[in-house]
Amino acid sequence: MPITEGAPVHGNPAHLLPQSWKKTVGVWLEEDTPSFDYGGFVVGDGPAEARLLAKSQGILAGVPFFDEVFKQLDCTVEWHVREGEEVGKEKKQHIATVKGPVRCVLLGERVALNTLSRCSGIATKSHSLLVLLRNAGYKNTLAGTRKTTPGFRVVEKYGMLIGGCDPHRQDLSAMTMLKDNHIWACGGSISTAVAAAKAAAGFAIKVEVECQTEEEADTAIKAGADVVMLDNFSPDGVRTASKSLKERWGRGKYLIEVSGGLTEENVADYVCDDIDVISSSSIHQGTKHVDFSLKVIPMQKGTDGKKGNGESADT
């Protein structure tokens, strides 16, 4: 079960993943070996055991993807820590063991490590920013954005979840987000854009409007928006606008989101009780990876020229 605050605690986070992600793992493996596996030819398919080592500190995330890489290569993975735990406090911490044909272990090594490193880096940064906000007195939601990597979104969104953050929109179908370009394309009318969105999406899909001013937020709420985003406001502007909006329109019928250039360096300045959601792409864009390595355990040779497992030395 996850350890980080805010991560899903009512079940296995891996059960959130769509069935299609397993096919994606297969695509990764095909991309990495498009023709001959020369290294695999060299080492053969004798049994091997490899240790997954955490070489830098961070939150472990991406276990399902790591497991699936090796499952598709007829290998097994035994984890010695749980997803969501902090790893790497001790130098080269042994966190998992991979077993299988040696060529298959090496075939999956880089794909599995790259995915785990990236996902863990996002979980670590998400958790770090969430802790910073909690220490600053913020009690509501920290979310990511849709500024994710094409083809890799499910991994990045999963990392946010394990780090304790709301992944926000998964895709364009998950919510109707009316940004400035949508409004301008509707003749500049927020009311017209919201009405069209609600007519198409029905009651089940929330409508969010990106607002550049408090007046635009007023118009969006009046038109029936479920969420208003105060975009690129100053800290003082956020406090003033969010407070006056809540005083005029009350609480509970809509949410106020704040976004735009928020990072560890400035996000604490935006904290106030009237903000429902803080969203930031800094938790998944340009994040530092957690460093992992996979080391095959050398087979021991006996004095009779045979390997420790009974196989001949020249097998």
Secondary structure as UniProt FT lines:
FT   TURN            5..6
FT   HELIX           13..16
FT   HELIX           20..32
FT   HELIX           38..43
FT   STRAND          47..54
FT   STRAND          58..59
FT   HELIX           63..71
FT   TURN            72..74
FT   STRAND          76..79
FT   TURN            83..84
FT   STRAND          86..87
FT   TURN            91..92
FT   STRAND          93..101
FT   HELIX           102..135
FT   TURN            136..137
FT   STRAND          141..143
FT   TURN            150..152
FT   HELIX           153..162
FT   TURN            163..164
FT   TURN            172..173
FT   STRAND          176..178
FT   HELIX           180..185
FT   TURN            186..188
FT   HELIX           190..201
FT   STRAND          207..211
FT   HELIX           214..223
FT   STRAND          227..231
FT   HELIX           235..249
FT   STRAND          255..259
FT   TURN            264..266
FT   HELIX           267..270
FT   TURN            273..274
FT   STRAND          277..279
FT   HELIX           281..283
FT   STRAND          292..296
FT   TURN            303..304
FT   STRAND          306..307
FT   TURN            308..309
FT   TURN            313..314
//
